[in-house]
Amino acid sequence: MGRVKACAFVVAVLVIGAFPASAAAGVAPNPVGEIDCNGLSPIQAPAHPTAACADPHGDWAGRFYDNGHYIGHDEPSVRFISNKPGTGDDVTFVERLGHDPSALPTVSQPGNDITHYFELTVAPWVSTTVCDPKSAPMLPCKPESDSNAPTSTSPGGGAGFVELQFYPPGFAPLTDNISCDNTHWCSALNIDSLECNPDGSNCNNDCPEPVNFAFIQTNGVPTGPPSPQESDSSSFTPNGNTLLMNPGDTIVIHMFDVSVSGGGRALEASEYDENTHQLGYMIASAANGFMNTSKADCSGTPFNFAAEYSSAAAQNIIPWGAGPYMLDTEYEIGHFEPCTKVTGPQTFTEDVFSDTYWTNCKGPYEAGGKDSKTNPSVEPDDSPCFPFGDTHGRTTAPNLVTGCVVFFDAIGDLDYDGTPYYADWPTSETPSRFPGTTADAQPTSQGRTYPQIQFETDLADTEPACDLLTGAGCTVPPPGPGNFYPYWTLVRDRDLGCTWQFGNAGATGESFGRDRQYGAISFTPPGAFTSAIQPNPGCRQ
């Protein structure tokens, strides 16, 4: 990967805190914030109710419940594995962002409609783990050390899960929706923690899954407070310094630790746009307003989140995740359903932001016109839903289709009747009826690719008929009308070399059995389909 000189894009600076007033221990949660990423805290209203959260495994037959609500996500990914020191705390990804079709989305023929990226994935992301001794398993963690790995005799060090998320254009605002605007991709650093036992039991239900959030910014300063205790609508609203990226731009992503003001080290995520020559970054530091959370009382303490592991070895995983996630590239799916009309208007109000949304989707994607007829308690409605052309009080560009984000009451499309479970995915890098693929080059560390990979998806965690303890009734694709599940293909790209592409592009490269690539149910931890760890094949053709 000689074309990428990642060191040229390193922003090894000491960041002056954007929110110094919080620089004291024991910051109590505000009435609005993100002490529960799933938006279900009984003591705090969510600042971002459509957040794409991490998926814990739980003590209810392997599944996680948050204040009585089932929590499950759908995160198909490729994991990259290496025993070499440094591969877990210094990684470079290069990706070319996908293009949408020039025509607007259609809602008439499920499986053959014009689709845009926001309908298929709310947040492609790349991931790593960071030390957080106040997160499950609530034990000390030595940054950049493989000694933190869980073993048969130890649950491992306290850990937070990093998702460097990308948001596709077309369905703004991000405050209660998917996008930053109608023409650009944007990105944010998310760090999820878990205030529970490692198995998801004995949680503090006031703050079970706190999340720190900050956009990638050209000046490195968050748009609003990042911490779970103090985040508000400004934290999730882009400003003039938010890095906005065009479809088709090539982005160099670098995640690594840097020295920070006040001493210590913290994770930096930087993104360099090779087309516009803009650099954006965010450092997960106390000086920047990041905090970890007390399980006892949900209070926050300014904290530097540093990389947890030195290497990306197979045993180095997030100890409380629904699957062996660590260093992955991923697409979060199962959060969109297009409609011909929406019904059931409601109002969402959070500090200075107020918006009308609808609860139910009507149209050909909603089979029978009713959600989850066999189990309405799992997916009671599709909210939040918005009509075509909605400008959300004239605050955003008009939404490009009538549709539902499926977050408020179900935390996902648990009856599998939305766009992501039809074959409306990219088939090549050129958009036509479907978007063009995003190209993810093989990640590198110290100039070398990762020698092993593993396919995984926590789809099993969301399937009601799936027994996570035996594997019975667990299927790929899931039991929905689309009878499709997207998969990874390895392709020789003219510019980026050997790249991973996601969707339905099996005709363009090596697809590893398409949806069979995800393998079988993993029992330790439960909740995911995982393939065997295998040599990274590179591009053979």
Summary of the structure (lengths in Angstrom):
residues: 541
radius of gyration: 20.9
end to end distance: 17.9
largest distance: 59.4
contacts: 2123
relative contact order: 0.20
helix: 7%
strand: 30%
